[in-house]
Amino acid sequence: MMERLMPVMFRGYFLDQIWQVLAELSFFYRKLCAKEIDLTEIKTMEQEVPILLCKLEKIFPPGFFVPMVHLILHLPYEARMGGPVQYRWSYRMERQQKVIKGKVKNHARVEGCIVQSEILDELSFYTSGYFPDHVPTVHNPIPRYNPEVLSNDCELSLFSTKGDTTSRGYTRHLKSDEWSAAMLYVLTKLPEVDDYVRDFIEQEWTRNGEPSKKQKENMLRKGAKKNSPNFVTWFRSLSLRDMCMSDDLKQVAAGCHTRVKTYNTYYVNGFRFRTDKYEKERPNAATINSGLVTVGQGENDETTEYYGYIKEIIELSFDGIKPLNLVMFNCHWFHPNRVRYTSRYGLVEVEHESVLPGYEPFVVTQQATQVYYIPYPCKSVRDLAKRWVVYKVRQPGKLPAPSDQDYEGAPVSVEFFQEDGLEGNFVMIWGKDLMTCLTLKEMLRRLLTMMTYGC
């Protein structure tokens, strides 16, 4: 709540000057409680956190500042000296107490039961380290979701990794525009087809100068001229006469079947994805698994993040000698130009009513990262009502083992150590308007009104 929900739940109900301070406090704890921290970033937080405390003193009365509030001054220093906070805070010890209490079988000999159980746990922990890698142990646990399977049937990169699903598959037929969009996406995302794409553009482009990115996309989708073939048709005809092309690539060039299977859930990249329709049918679901983000090239060939949600999960099948199947997400994409990044607070916001121009709904499952969206509860502010806050989901599992490079020279970049989506730096700015902000009585009155009547 402190790290993610607080800047969302209060925005629109308080003045912007007050909300900015609360958002900075939330971003401070998100940086501090990251699973992996950077030494340079922690030093910056240690220098900037006194300014944050001064801002809080301008808003809240002196009685609010108990020793626990003053403690935030020392938390960056403790993190710099002792490492990530999750190994030193009391939550881990409190959870371990519940585990220890469950080991007591004879209440007349509480201490003996705990000691004997701990000895057995330590013996099994150290001896299981000598088991083979394929044996599931505490060192090699079974993944939370179904593991990915490396496929040896095909040499193409997109078909090398497969996920899994536990939902029932339903059969339907693709429309002509869906089939063309899916085939064009598969061919253009295969690294093995990049040379053929360049040959197609050089062969079909007859004007002076180099074609722009938009012109290249139109050529691949519709062809250079009115009666010219598009890239899917051109590549299929080329595969029939090119003897040097691999058999796997020829099988993909022949095209996928129009009959596809659709699923409600799919496990890949350590995430569990679900369709938006499936989640709306279950309003009491504990998690939201339909949001995703993928990285692509923007209008000026810069790296752009495309946010959206899953409308359908389909499995394409390519007829041939080998059983080639490829699972893709049919998504609704938000317009990337309507995404607002506020690095000062670590916030990413999308306009949920925006739509990506053109018809490019598909993405390969291996290229998707899971996100979830939080709407602003305040609906009276028009700019907030049309936006959702985006948070990336970290893959479950263990942290990467430290290497020798982690202890040599300067620390690695902040983007590696900090949580995904926290590219912004924690920098405090003095707020001159805080002296004229709401009094505590007015803030409490507005908070009670918000809790009673809504926005």
ROLOZA-626249 format. One record per residue (C-alpha): residue number from 1; residue in three letters; x, y, z. Coordinates in pm, 1 decimal. Example, Ala and Ser with C-alpha at 12.3 -4.5 7.8 and 13.67 -1.06 7.14 Angstrom:
BEGIN
R   num   residuo         c1         c2         c3
R     1       ALA     1230.0     -450.0      780.0
R     2       SER     1367.0     -106.0      714.0
This chain:
BEGIN
R   num   residuo         c1         c2         c3
R     1       MET        0.0        0.0        0.0
R     2       MET      274.4      245.6       91.1
R     3       GLU      480.6      171.4     -219.9
R     4       ARG      214.5      151.4     -492.5
R     5       LEU     -138.6      235.2     -380.8
R     6       MET      -78.8      555.1     -184.4
R     7       PRO        4.2      784.0     -481.5
R     8       VAL     -301.6      647.8     -665.0
R     9       MET     -564.5      656.7     -391.4
R    10       PHE     -499.2     1017.6     -277.0
R    11       ARG     -449.2     1187.9     -612.8
R    12       GLY     -731.4     1425.4     -692.1
R    13       TYR     -854.4     1450.6     -333.8
R    14       PHE     -563.0     1659.1     -201.5
R    15       LEU     -393.3     1961.6     -350.3
R    16       ASP     -118.1     1878.2     -596.6
R    17       GLN      149.1     2015.3     -362.0
R    18       ILE       44.3     1773.3      -87.4
R    19       TRP        0.1     1480.6     -323.6
R    20       GLN      348.4     1533.6     -466.7
R    21       VAL      503.5     1495.6     -122.8
R    22       LEU      308.7     1174.3      -59.8
R    23       ALA      410.4     1042.4     -401.9
R    24       GLU      775.2     1117.6     -326.7
R    25       LEU      742.8      933.5        3.5
R    26       SER      593.5      633.3     -176.5
R    27       PHE      867.8      636.1     -439.4
R    28       PHE     1128.3      654.1     -161.1
R    29       TYR     1000.6      328.7      -11.8
R    30       ARG      979.0      161.4     -353.6
R    31       LYS     1343.8      240.1     -412.7
R    32       LEU     1442.3      138.8      -61.6
R    33       CYS     1253.7     -193.3      -60.0
R    34       ALA     1372.7     -315.4     -400.3
R    35       LYS     1508.2     -670.5     -402.3
R    36       GLU     1837.0     -547.6     -545.6
R    37       ILE     1973.7     -204.3     -464.4
R    38       ASP     2245.9       11.3     -613.8
R    39       LEU     2505.9      178.2     -396.7
R    40       THR     2503.8      504.1     -595.0
R    41       GLU     2126.2      531.9     -578.1
R    42       ILE     2123.6      464.8     -203.3
R    43       LYS     2380.5      742.1     -145.2
R    44       THR     2160.5      982.6     -339.4
R    45       MET     1858.9      885.0     -130.9
R    46       GLU     2060.9      938.3      185.2
R    47       GLN     2132.7     1296.9       80.0
R    48       GLU     1779.2     1376.1      -39.4
R    49       VAL     1566.2     1222.0      235.5
R    50       PRO     1611.9     1517.7      481.1
R    51       ILE     1438.9     1739.8      224.4
R    52       LEU     1149.5     1494.8      215.2
R    53       LEU     1117.8     1509.6      592.7
R    54       CYS     1115.7     1890.8      581.2
R    55       LYS      831.0     1879.3      330.5
R    56       LEU      634.2     1652.6      561.4
R    57       GLU      690.6     1898.4      847.5
R    58       LYS      522.5     2170.5      640.0
R    59       ILE      208.6     1960.7      607.7
R    60       PHE      161.2     1766.8      931.8
R    61       PRO      160.0     1906.9     1288.5
R    62       PRO      455.5     1849.1     1526.0
R    63       GLY      269.3     1572.9     1711.5
R    64       PHE      277.7     1358.0     1398.3
R    65       PHE      656.9     1328.8     1403.4
R    66       VAL      712.3     1043.6     1645.8
R    67       PRO     1046.6      857.3     1642.9
R    68       MET      911.8      613.3     1381.8
R    69       VAL      864.7      899.1     1133.2
R    70       HIS     1211.3     1033.2     1208.0
R    71       LEU     1348.4      683.8     1139.1
R    72       ILE     1326.9      732.0      761.7
R    73       LEU     1637.2      951.8      783.7
R    74       HIS     1844.5      647.3      882.5
R    75       LEU     1693.5      383.9      653.0
R    76       PRO     1912.1      464.3      346.5
R    77       TYR     2224.1      449.6      563.2
R    78       GLU     2118.3      112.0      703.3
R    79       ALA     2054.6      -16.8      351.4
R    80       ARG     2398.0      105.9      240.9
R    81       MET     2566.0      -67.8      534.8
R    82       GLY     2357.9     -385.1      556.6
R    83       GLY     2222.8     -448.5      209.6
R    84       PRO     1860.6     -504.4       99.9
R    85       VAL     1611.0     -440.6      375.3
R    86       GLN     1409.0     -761.8      338.4
R    87       TYR     1688.8     -952.5      512.5
R    88       ARG     1688.6     -723.9      816.3
R    89       TRP     1330.5     -615.9      876.1
R    90       SER     1102.4     -802.3     1114.9
R    91       TYR      858.0     -942.3      857.8
R    92       ARG     1079.8    -1239.7      780.3
R    93       MET     1122.1    -1321.4     1149.4
R    94       GLU      749.5    -1295.3     1213.1
R    95       ARG      675.3    -1535.4      928.9
R    96       GLN      943.3    -1773.8     1055.1
R    97       GLN      781.9    -1780.6     1400.7
R    98       LYS      465.8    -1926.5     1247.8
R    99       VAL      673.4    -2197.6     1078.6
R   100       ILE      851.9    -2280.8     1404.2
R   101       LYS      523.7    -2303.8     1596.6
R   102       GLY      394.0    -2551.3     1341.3
R   103       LYS      685.6    -2785.0     1414.7
R   104       VAL      577.9    -2840.6     1773.4
R   105       LYS      408.4    -3180.0     1804.3
R   106       ASN      459.7    -3249.5     2173.7
R   107       HIS      350.9    -2946.1     2375.9
R   108       ALA      517.0    -3090.5     2686.1
R   109       ARG      856.8    -3069.4     2511.0
R   110       VAL      832.9    -2754.6     2299.5
R   111       GLU     1205.0    -2676.6     2283.4
R   112       GLY     1300.5    -3034.6     2202.0
R   113       CYS     1054.3    -3053.1     1914.1
R   114       ILE     1187.1    -2731.9     1762.1
R   115       VAL     1551.9    -2837.9     1795.5
R   116       GLN     1494.7    -3183.3     1648.4
R   117       SER     1295.8    -3042.4     1357.4
R   118       GLU     1560.0    -2777.3     1281.5
R   119       ILE     1834.5    -3041.9     1279.9
R   120       LEU     1640.4    -3251.7     1028.9
R   121       ASP     1577.7    -2944.8      810.6
R   122       GLU     1946.6    -2854.1      805.5
R   123       LEU     2047.2    -3210.4      720.1
R   124       SER     1801.2    -3229.5      431.7
R   125       PHE     1901.4    -2882.1      309.9
R   126       TYR     2273.6    -2957.0      281.9
R   127       THR     2245.6    -3316.4      158.5
R   128       SER     1995.4    -3223.6     -114.8
R   129       GLY     2263.1    -3005.1     -272.0
R   130       TYR     2434.5    -3322.9     -398.3
R   131       PHE     2128.3    -3449.1     -586.3
R   132       PRO     2116.9    -3432.2     -969.9
R   133       ASP     1976.1    -3120.2    -1130.2
R   134       HIS     1660.9    -3291.0    -1253.7
R   135       VAL     1555.0    -3388.9     -899.4
R   136       PRO     1328.0    -3121.7     -742.8
R   137       THR     1475.8    -3007.6     -411.2
R   138       VAL     1491.6    -2689.8     -205.2
R   139       HIS     1785.5    -2584.0     -423.4
R   140       ASN     1597.1    -2673.8     -742.7
R   141       PRO     1228.2    -2610.3     -657.9
R   142       ILE      937.8    -2677.0     -888.6
R   143       PRO      835.5    -2347.7    -1058.2
R   144       ARG      523.6    -2174.2     -937.9
R   145       TYR      376.5    -2193.1    -1284.0
R   146       ASN      425.5    -2456.9    -1548.2
R   147       PRO      787.5    -2442.9    -1670.0
R   148       GLU      886.1    -2347.5    -2020.8
R   149       VAL      991.4    -2630.4    -2249.5
R   150       LEU     1280.8    -2598.5    -2491.9
R   151       SER     1173.5    -2741.6    -2825.8
R   152       ASN     1423.8    -2925.8    -3044.5
R   153       ASP     1179.1    -2977.4    -3328.9
R   154       CYS     1252.2    -2646.2    -3501.1
R   155       GLU     1565.2    -2436.1    -3545.3
R   156       LEU     1376.5    -2107.4    -3576.6
R   157       SER     1411.5    -1877.4    -3276.4
R   158       LEU     1040.0    -1804.5    -3223.0
R   159       PHE      962.1    -2176.5    -3204.6
R   160       SER     1247.5    -2270.0    -2970.3
R   161       THR     1059.2    -2202.3    -2643.2
R   162       LYS      710.6    -2314.1    -2554.9
R   163       GLY      487.3    -2233.2    -2262.5
R   164       ASP      197.5    -2433.8    -2127.1
R   165       THR     -170.5    -2402.4    -2046.2
R   166       THR     -420.9    -2576.1    -1822.2
R   167       SER     -735.3    -2437.5    -1986.1
R   168       ARG     -949.9    -2610.5    -2241.9
R   169       GLY     -886.3    -2515.1    -2601.9
R   170       TYR    -1165.7    -2390.7    -2828.4
R   171       THR    -1145.3    -2400.5    -3206.8
R   172       ARG    -1230.5    -2113.7    -3439.6
R   173       HIS    -1126.4    -1987.1    -3782.3
R   174       LEU     -923.8    -1673.0    -3847.3
R   175       LYS    -1058.7    -1401.8    -4071.8
R   176       SER     -856.8    -1296.6    -4374.6
R   177       ASP     -725.1     -977.7    -4213.0
R   178       GLU     -636.0    -1168.6    -3894.3
R   179       TRP     -450.3    -1435.0    -4091.7
R   180       SER     -255.2    -1174.6    -4291.1
R   181       ALA     -163.4     -975.2    -3979.5
R   182       ALA      -53.6    -1289.6    -3792.9
R   183       MET      159.8    -1417.4    -4080.7
R   184       LEU      322.3    -1079.1    -4139.6
R   185       TYR      405.3    -1048.8    -3769.2
R   186       VAL      557.1    -1398.2    -3752.0
R   187       LEU      772.9    -1347.8    -4061.0
R   188       THR      897.6    -1000.2    -3969.7
R   189       LYS      983.9    -1107.6    -3612.3
R   190       LEU     1195.3    -1402.3    -3724.4
R   191       PRO     1566.3    -1306.4    -3733.1
R   192       GLU     1615.1    -1567.6    -4004.0
R   193       VAL     1389.8    -1364.7    -4238.9
R   194       ASP     1562.0    -1026.5    -4199.0
R   195       ASP     1774.4    -1073.0    -4511.9
R   196       TYR     1465.9    -1160.5    -4716.6
R   197       VAL     1287.4     -848.5    -4590.5
R   198       ARG     1574.8     -630.4    -4711.8
R   199       ASP     1575.9     -808.5    -5049.5
R   200       PHE     1202.1     -753.7    -5085.6
R   201       ILE     1229.5     -380.4    -5013.9
R   202       GLU     1523.2     -335.8    -5254.7
R   203       GLN     1339.8     -527.4    -5525.8
R   204       GLU     1000.0     -360.7    -5492.5
R   205       TRP     1108.4       -2.7    -5415.8
R   206       THR     1143.5      187.5    -5743.6
R   207       ARG     1138.4      549.0    -5627.1
R   208       ASN     1437.6      772.2    -5561.1
R   209       GLY     1584.9      778.7    -5211.2
R   210       GLU     1536.4      547.9    -4919.0
R   211       PRO     1182.7      460.1    -4809.4
R   212       SER     1067.3      577.2    -4468.9
R   213       LYS      961.5      339.8    -4195.5
R   214       LYS      595.0      396.8    -4269.0
R   215       GLN      650.1      331.3    -4638.8
R   216       LYS      833.1        7.2    -4556.2
R   217       GLU      544.7     -108.4    -4339.7
R   218       ASN      293.2      -31.3    -4616.8
R   219       MET      507.0     -222.1    -4868.0
R   220       LEU      525.9     -525.5    -4643.3
R   221       ARG      153.6     -518.7    -4573.8
R   222       LYS        2.4     -411.1    -4909.1
R   223       GLY      282.9     -421.3    -5164.0
R   224       ALA      469.6     -142.6    -5342.5
R   225       LYS      203.1      -88.0    -5608.8
R   226       LYS     -161.3     -166.4    -5662.8
R   227       ASN     -110.7     -509.0    -5820.3
R   228       SER      222.2     -588.8    -5653.3
R   229       PRO      242.8     -876.3    -5402.8
R   230       ASN      286.4     -810.7    -5034.1
R   231       PHE      569.2     -965.2    -4839.6
R   232       VAL      374.5    -1273.5    -4725.8
R   233       THR      280.8    -1365.0    -5084.0
R   234       TRP      627.4    -1277.7    -5217.5
R   235       PHE      804.6    -1483.5    -4954.6
R   236       ARG      578.7    -1783.6    -5012.0
R   237       SER      648.9    -1785.3    -5384.8
R   238       LEU     1021.2    -1744.7    -5314.8
R   239       SER     1022.6    -2048.2    -5084.0
R   240       LEU      894.2    -2268.3    -5368.2
R   241       ARG     1196.3    -2196.9    -5589.1
R   242       ASP     1474.6    -2121.2    -5339.2
R   243       MET     1668.2    -2443.0    -5283.4
R   244       CYS     1894.9    -2291.1    -5015.8
R   245       MET     1610.8    -2206.4    -4778.0
R   246       SER     1581.8    -2434.5    -4475.9
R   247       ASP     1292.2    -2678.5    -4449.6
R   248       ASP     1162.1    -2514.0    -4130.8
R   249       LEU     1152.1    -2173.8    -4296.3
R   250       LYS      974.8    -2318.0    -4601.0
R   251       GLN      714.1    -2472.6    -4375.7
R   252       VAL      649.2    -2138.2    -4206.4
R   253       ALA      645.7    -1955.3    -4541.9
R   254       ALA      368.4    -2186.0    -4664.2
R   255       GLY      141.4    -2022.3    -4408.1
R   256       CYS      -44.5    -2126.0    -4097.1
R   257       HIS     -380.9    -2296.1    -4093.6
R   258       THR     -686.8    -2073.9    -4063.8
R   259       ARG     -822.4    -2304.4    -3792.1
R   260       VAL     -668.9    -2207.3    -3457.7
R   261       LYS     -713.1    -2299.2    -3093.2
R   262       THR     -799.1    -2035.2    -2835.1
R   263       TYR     -723.7    -2053.9    -2463.3
R   264       ASN     -822.7    -1859.9    -2154.6
R   265       THR     -490.6    -1892.1    -1967.5
R   266       TYR     -128.0    -1943.6    -2067.5
R   267       TYR      195.1    -1981.9    -1871.5
R   268       VAL      513.3    -1835.0    -2020.8
R   269       ASN      813.7    -1626.6    -1909.9
R   270       GLY      736.7    -1715.5    -1548.0
R   271       PHE      395.4    -1543.4    -1565.7
R   272       ARG       37.3    -1661.2    -1582.5
R   273       PHE     -154.8    -1469.8    -1849.6
R   274       ARG     -532.5    -1463.5    -1881.3
R   275       THR     -766.8    -1300.1    -2130.0
R   276       ASP     -959.5     -988.9    -2035.6
R   277       LYS    -1292.9    -1160.2    -2107.0
R   278       TYR    -1204.8    -1449.6    -1877.8
R   279       GLU    -1123.7    -1211.1    -1591.6
R   280       LYS    -1441.4    -1004.5    -1637.5
R   281       GLU    -1644.7    -1322.9    -1598.5
R   282       ARG    -1478.0    -1368.8    -1257.5
R   283       PRO    -1515.8    -1032.9    -1077.3
R   284       ASN    -1384.5    -1175.0     -748.5
R   285       ALA    -1049.9    -1285.7     -889.4
R   286       ALA     -760.9    -1208.8     -655.4
R   287       THR     -514.7    -1104.9     -930.1
R   288       ILE     -519.4     -927.6    -1265.9
R   289       ASN     -324.6    -1121.0    -1528.9
R   290       SER     -444.8     -972.1    -1858.3
R   291       GLY     -209.5     -671.4    -1879.7
R   292       LEU      113.0     -688.4    -2075.6
R   293       VAL      387.8     -474.7    -2224.5
R   294       THR      627.7     -542.6    -2509.3
R   295       VAL      921.4     -345.4    -2643.4
R   296       GLY      932.3     -238.9    -3006.6
R   297       GLN     1050.5       35.6    -3238.3
R   298       GLY      866.9      365.5    -3252.0
R   299       GLU      821.2      609.7    -3537.6
R   300       ASN     1182.4      731.3    -3528.1
R   301       ASP     1334.8      383.8    -3468.7
R   302       GLU     1365.9      453.8    -3097.3
R   303       THR     1280.3      191.0    -2837.0
R   304       THR      914.8      220.4    -2737.2
R   305       GLU      708.7       34.6    -2480.4
R   306       TYR      366.7      -79.2    -2599.7
R   307       TYR      111.1     -136.9    -2323.8
R   308       GLY     -213.7     -326.2    -2365.9
R   309       TYR     -429.8     -612.2    -2246.0
R   310       ILE     -501.0     -958.6    -2386.0
R   311       LYS     -824.5    -1010.4    -2573.8
R   312       GLU     -752.9    -1362.7    -2696.3
R   313       ILE     -484.7    -1632.7    -2676.4
R   314       ILE     -450.6    -1826.0    -3002.7
R   315       GLU     -229.6    -2112.1    -3115.8
R   316       LEU     -121.2    -2119.1    -3480.9
R   317       SER      -36.2    -2448.1    -3649.4
R   318       PHE      187.4    -2478.2    -3955.8
R   319       ASP      123.6    -2788.7    -4164.6
R   320       GLY      427.7    -2984.1    -4277.2
R   321       ILE      670.5    -3255.4    -4181.1
R   322       LYS      726.2    -3119.4    -3830.3
R   323       PRO      448.8    -3022.7    -3587.6
R   324       LEU      517.2    -2649.0    -3568.8
R   325       ASN      286.6    -2457.7    -3332.8
R   326       LEU      315.1    -2098.5    -3213.6
R   327       VAL      107.4    -1932.0    -2940.6
R   328       MET       33.4    -1560.5    -2978.1
R   329       PHE     -159.9    -1295.7    -2786.8
R   330       ASN     -434.5    -1102.5    -2965.3
R   331       CYS     -421.0     -770.7    -2779.2
R   332       HIS     -572.4     -428.3    -2750.4
R   333       TRP     -281.7     -183.9    -2759.1
R   334       PHE     -288.8      164.9    -2610.7
R   335       HIS     -142.0      448.3    -2812.2
R   336       PRO      225.4      485.5    -2712.1
R   337       ASN      207.3      863.5    -2753.0
R   338       ARG      -61.8      872.5    -2482.6
R   339       VAL      165.7      708.7    -2224.5
R   340       ARG      287.2      953.2    -1959.0
R   341       TYR      612.9      886.2    -1773.7
R   342       THR      678.1     1074.1    -1448.3
R   343       SER     1023.6      958.2    -1342.0
R   344       ARG     1021.8     1184.0    -1038.0
R   345       TYR      751.6      967.3     -877.3
R   346       GLY      818.4      642.9    -1064.6
R   347       LEU      474.6      654.1    -1229.4
R   348       VAL      370.6      530.1    -1573.1
R   349       GLU       18.3      620.9    -1686.6
R   350       VAL     -177.5      517.8    -1995.5
R   351       GLU     -498.1      651.3    -2145.8
R   352       HIS     -720.5      344.8    -2135.7
R   353       GLU     -948.8      473.5    -2412.2
R   354       SER     -666.5      528.5    -2662.1
R   355       VAL     -603.4      280.5    -2943.2
R   356       LEU     -287.7      206.8    -3139.6
R   357       PRO     -338.3      320.5    -3501.6
R   358       GLY     -327.2       48.9    -3763.3
R   359       TYR     -404.7     -318.4    -3726.0
R   360       GLU     -118.7     -493.1    -3546.6
R   361       PRO     -287.6     -683.1    -3264.0
R   362       PHE      -55.0     -981.3    -3224.7
R   363       VAL      253.9    -1045.6    -3016.9
R   364       VAL      447.7    -1365.5    -2954.2
R   365       THR      409.6    -1487.7    -2596.9
R   366       GLN      786.1    -1499.0    -2532.7
R   367       GLN      813.6    -1123.9    -2599.4
R   368       ALA      550.0    -1019.9    -2343.2
R   369       THR      602.8     -897.0    -1986.9
R   370       GLN      315.5     -886.9    -1741.9
R   371       VAL      180.8     -560.5    -1597.5
R   372       TYR     -130.9     -460.1    -1407.4
R   373       TYR     -334.6     -140.9    -1419.3
R   374       ILE     -480.9       60.9    -1131.3
R   375       PRO     -750.0      324.2    -1205.8
R   376       TYR     -764.2      644.7    -1006.5
R   377       PRO    -1055.8      638.1     -759.1
R   378       CYS    -1116.8     1011.3     -811.9
R   379       LYS    -1346.6     1048.2    -1113.0
R   380       SER    -1419.6     1420.4    -1081.3
R   381       VAL    -1082.9     1517.2    -1233.3
R   382       ARG    -1110.4     1450.3    -1604.1
R   383       ASP     -738.0     1397.6    -1660.6
R   384       LEU     -727.9     1127.1    -1392.1
R   385       ALA    -1049.9      952.9    -1492.8
R   386       LYS     -910.8      869.6    -1837.7
R   387       ARG     -578.6      730.3    -1709.2
R   388       TRP     -460.9      407.9    -1549.0
R   389       VAL     -139.1      367.3    -1351.2
R   390       VAL       83.6       84.5    -1475.2
R   391       TYR      304.0     -134.8    -1256.5
R   392       LYS      526.6     -408.8    -1390.9
R   393       VAL      518.4     -754.3    -1235.0
R   394       ARG      848.2     -907.1    -1136.2
R   395       GLN      907.1    -1268.0    -1230.8
R   396       PRO      871.2    -1499.7     -929.8
R   397       GLY     1177.5    -1692.6     -825.6
R   398       LYS     1516.5    -1646.4     -672.1
R   399       LEU     1754.6    -1359.2     -728.0
R   400       PRO     2049.9    -1420.9     -960.1
R   401       ALA     2355.0    -1557.5     -786.1
R   402       PRO     2632.4    -1298.8     -731.3
R   403       SER     2934.9    -1314.9     -959.1
R   404       ASP     3288.7    -1181.5     -937.4
R   405       GLN     3190.3     -875.9    -1144.0
R   406       ASP     2955.7     -762.4     -866.6
R   407       TYR     3254.9     -700.0     -640.4
R   408       GLU     3484.6     -529.4     -890.7
R   409       GLY     3508.7     -157.4     -967.8
R   410       ALA     3206.7       68.2     -995.6
R   411       PRO     2857.0      -70.2     -935.9
R   412       VAL     2644.3     -185.5    -1225.9
R   413       SER     2384.7       50.4    -1372.5
R   414       VAL     2079.0      139.0    -1169.2
R   415       GLU     1840.9      -18.3    -1419.8
R   416       PHE     1978.6     -367.4    -1344.3
R   417       PHE     1967.8     -345.7     -968.7
R   418       GLN     1647.6     -151.8     -920.3
R   419       GLU     1302.2     -287.7     -983.8
R   420       ASP     1165.9     -275.0    -1338.4
R   421       GLY      987.1       51.5    -1404.8
R   422       LEU     1201.9      249.0    -1158.1
R   423       GLU     1434.4      412.9    -1408.2
R   424       GLY     1378.1      753.6    -1245.9
R   425       ASN     1616.0      887.5     -982.7
R   426       PHE     1505.9      987.1     -636.1
R   427       VAL     1561.6     1364.7     -645.1
R   428       MET     1381.5     1600.1     -410.4
R   429       ILE     1265.4     1947.9     -514.9
R   430       TRP     1183.8     2213.3     -259.6
R   431       GLY      814.6     2301.7     -269.1
R   432       LYS      754.5     2675.3     -217.5
R   433       ASP      376.1     2635.5     -217.7
R   434       LEU      361.0     2398.8       77.7
R   435       MET      331.9     2685.6      326.8
R   436       THR       -8.0     2774.8      179.7
R   437       CYS     -140.7     2417.9      161.2
R   438       LEU     -439.0     2279.9      343.8
R   439       THR     -432.3     2253.0      718.6
R   440       LEU     -447.9     1912.0      879.1
R   441       LYS     -809.6     1969.8      979.9
R   442       GLU     -908.1     2040.7      620.5
R   443       MET     -713.5     1735.5      500.2
R   444       LEU     -892.7     1509.5      747.2
R   445       ARG    -1227.8     1658.7      648.0
R   446       ARG    -1161.7     1584.3      281.2
R   447       LEU    -1039.5     1233.6      363.2
R   448       LEU    -1355.8     1157.0      560.2
R   449       THR    -1567.3     1293.7      274.7
R   450       MET    -1380.0     1074.5       29.5
R   451       MET    -1433.7      763.6      243.5
R   452       THR    -1803.3      840.4      298.6
R   453       TYR    -1932.5      970.8      -33.5
R   454       GLY    -1655.8      883.0     -281.2
R   455       CYS    -1506.6     1150.0     -508.6
